[in-house]
Amino acid sequence: FGIKDNKSWKGDSVKIGTLEVESGEFVQRQEKFRSYSSFESSFNDFVDFVSNNPRYDKAMNFVNDAEKFIQSIQEAGYATDPNYAKKIINIFNRNLDD
């Protein structure tokens, strides 16, 4: 889920190259991201991260509507890519067709 490591994170992390959008431009950065031992741990941490962070309170109103949920977390600042929600929704919809 691309959750960056911060002081509150008590688990493992990995430093990797990433593209961030700053002032409308993509820039390369080296950032520390949370690392997990399993997919399950990753999903559980994402749920904890958004459900326990007041920044994403609006998104929690849309847990039964994937598109509105993703749009809401982007609006709350989840990702710097201005097309983040669109990309995730496209992946979600493509997988529904399979």
Contact map, one row per residue, 1 for C-alpha under 8 A:
11100000000000000000000000000000000000000100010000000000000000000000000000000000000000000000000000
11110000000000000000000000000000110000000000000000000000000000000000000000000000000000000000000000
11111000000000000000000000000000110000000000010000000000000000000000000000000000000000000000000000
01111100000000000000000000000011110000000000000000000000000000000000000000000000000000000000000000
00111111100010000000000000000001110000000000000000000000000000000000000000000000000000000000000000
00011111100000000000000000000000000000000000000000000000000000000000000000000000000000000000000000
00001111110000000000000000000000000000000000000000000000000000000000000000000000000000000000000000
00001111110000000000000000000000000000000000000000000000000000000000000000000000000000000000000000
00001111111000000000000000000000010000000000000000000000000000000000000000000000000000000000000000
00000011111100000000000000000000000000000000000000000000000000000000000000000000000000000000000000
00000000111110000000000000000000011100000000000000000000000000000000000000000000000000000000000000
00000000011111000000000000000000011100000000000000000000000000000000000000000000000000000000000000
00001000001111100000000000000001111100000000000000000000000000000000000000000000000000000000000000
00000000000111110000000000000001111000000000000000000000000000000000000000000000000000000000000000
00000000000011111000000000000111100000000000000000000000000000000000000000000000000000000000000000
00000000000001111100000000000111100000000000000000000000000000000000000000000000000000000000000000
00000000000000111110000000011110000000000000000000000000000000000000000000000000000000000000000000
00000000000000011111000000011110000000000000000000000000000000000000000000000000000000000000000000
00000000000000001111100001111000000000000000000000000000000000000000000000000000000000000000000000
00000000000000000111110001111000000000000000000000000000000000000000000000000001100000000000000000
00000000000000000011111111100000000000000000000000000000000000000000000000000001110000000000000000
00000000000000000001111111100000000000000000000000000000000000000000000000000001000000000000000000
00000000000000000000111110000000000000000000000000000000000000000000000000000000000000000000000000
00000000000000000000111111000000000000000000000000000000000000000000000000000000000000000000000000
00000000000000000000111111100000000000000000000000000000000000000000000000000000000000000000000000
00000000000000000011110111110000000000000000000000000000000000000000000000000000000000000000000000
00000000000000000011110011111000000000000000000000000000000000000000000000000000000000000000000000
00000000000000001111000001111100000000000000000000000000000000000000000000000000000000000000000000
00000000000000001111000000111110000000000000000000000000000000000000000000000000000000000000000000
00000000000000111100000000011111000000000000000000000000000000000000000000000000000000000000000000
00010000000000111100000000001111100000000000000000000000000000000000000000000000000000000000000000
00011000000011110000000000000111110000000000000000000000000000000000000000000000000000000000000000
01111000000011110000000000000011111000000000000000000000000000000000000000000000000000000000000000
01111000101111000000000000000001111100000000000000000000000000000000000000000000000000000000000000
00000000001111000000000000000000111110000100000000000000000000000000000000000000000000000000000000
00000000001110000000000000000000011111101100000000000000000000000000000000000000000000000000000000
00000000000000000000000000000000001111101100000000000000000000000000000000000000000000000000000000
00000000000000000000000000000000000111111100000000000000000000000000000000000000000000000000000000
00000000000000000000000000000000000111111110000000000000000000000000000000000000000000000000000000
00000000000000000000000000000000000001111111000000000000000000000000000000000000000000000000000000
00000000000000000000000000000000000111111111100000000000000000000000000000000000000000000000000000
10000000000000000000000000000000001111111111110000000000000000000000000000000000000000000000000000
00000000000000000000000000000000000000111111111000000000000000000000000000000000000000000000000000
00000000000000000000000000000000000000011111111100000000000000000000000000000000000000000000000000
00000000000000000000000000000000000000001111111110000000000000000000000000000000000000000000000000
10100000000000000000000000000000000000000111111111000000000000000000000000000000000000000000000000
00000000000000000000000000000000000000000011111111100000000000000000000000000000000000000000000000
00000000000000000000000000000000000000000001111111110000000000000000000000000000000000000000000000
00000000000000000000000000000000000000000000111111111000000000000000000000000000000000000000000000
00000000000000000000000000000000000000000000011111111011100100000000000000000000000000000000000000
00000000000000000000000000000000000000000000001111111101100100000000000000000000000000000000000000
00000000000000000000000000000000000000000000000111111100000000000000000000000000000000000000000000
00000000000000000000000000000000000000000000000011111111100000000000000000000000000000000000000000
00000000000000000000000000000000000000000000000000111111100000000000000000000000000000000000000000
00000000000000000000000000000000000000000000000001001111110000000000000000010000000000000000000000
00000000000000000000000000000000000000000000000001101111111100000000000110010000000000000000000000
00000000000000000000000000000000000000000000000001101111111110000000000000000000000000000000000000
00000000000000000000000000000000000000000000000000000011111111000000000100000000000000000000000000
00000000000000000000000000000000000000000000000000000001111111100001111110000000000000000000000000
00000000000000000000000000000000000000000000000001100001111111100000100000000000000000000000000000
00000000000000000000000000000000000000000000000000000000111111100000100000000000000000000000000000
00000000000000000000000000000000000000000000000000000000011111111101100000000000000000000000000000
00000000000000000000000000000000000000000000000000000000001111111100100000000000000000000000000000
00000000000000000000000000000000000000000000000000000000000001111100100000000000000000000000000000
00000000000000000000000000000000000000000000000000000000000001111111100000000000000000000000000000
00000000000000000000000000000000000000000000000000000000000001111111110000000000000000001000000000
00000000000000000000000000000000000000000000000000000000000000001111111000000000000010001000000000
00000000000000000000000000000000000000000000000000000000001001001111111100000000000000000000000000
00000000000000000000000000000000000000000000000000000000001111111111111110000000000000000000000000
00000000000000000000000000000000000000000000000000000000001000000111111111000000000010011000000000
00000000000000000000000000000000000000000000000000000000001000000011111111100000000011000000000000
00000000000000000000000000000000000000000000000000000001011000000001111111110000000000000000000000
00000000000000000000000000000000000000000000000000000001001000000000111111111100000000000000000000
00000000000000000000000000000000000000000000000000000000000000000000011111111110010110000000000000
00000000000000000000000000000000000000000000000000000000000000000000001111111100000000000000000000
00000000000000000000000000000000000000000000000000000011000000000000000111111100000000000000000000
00000000000000000000000000000000000000000000000000000000000000000000000011111111000000000000000000
00000000000000000000000000000000000000000000000000000000000000000000000011111111000000000000000000
00000000000000000000000000000000000000000000000000000000000000000000000001001111110100000000000000
00000000000000000001110000000000000000000000000000000000000000000000000000001111110100000000000000
00000000000000000001100000000000000000000000000000000000000000000000000000000011111100000000000000
00000000000000000000100000000000000000000000000000000000000000000000000001000011111110000000000000
00000000000000000000000000000000000000000000000000000000000000000000000000000000111111100000000000
00000000000000000000000000000000000000000000000000000000000000000000000001000011111111110000000000
00000000000000000000000000000000000000000000000000000000000000000010011001000000011111111000000000
00000000000000000000000000000000000000000000000000000000000000000000001000000000001111111100000000
00000000000000000000000000000000000000000000000000000000000000000000000000000000001111111110000000
00000000000000000000000000000000000000000000000000000000000000000000010000000000000111111111000000
00000000000000000000000000000000000000000000000000000000000000000110010000000000000011111111100000
00000000000000000000000000000000000000000000000000000000000000000000000000000000000001111111110000
00000000000000000000000000000000000000000000000000000000000000000000000000000000000000111111111000
00000000000000000000000000000000000000000000000000000000000000000000000000000000000000011111111100
00000000000000000000000000000000000000000000000000000000000000000000000000000000000000001111111110
00000000000000000000000000000000000000000000000000000000000000000000000000000000000000000111111111
00000000000000000000000000000000000000000000000000000000000000000000000000000000000000000011111111
00000000000000000000000000000000000000000000000000000000000000000000000000000000000000000001111111
00000000000000000000000000000000000000000000000000000000000000000000000000000000000000000000111111
00000000000000000000000000000000000000000000000000000000000000000000000000000000000000000000011111
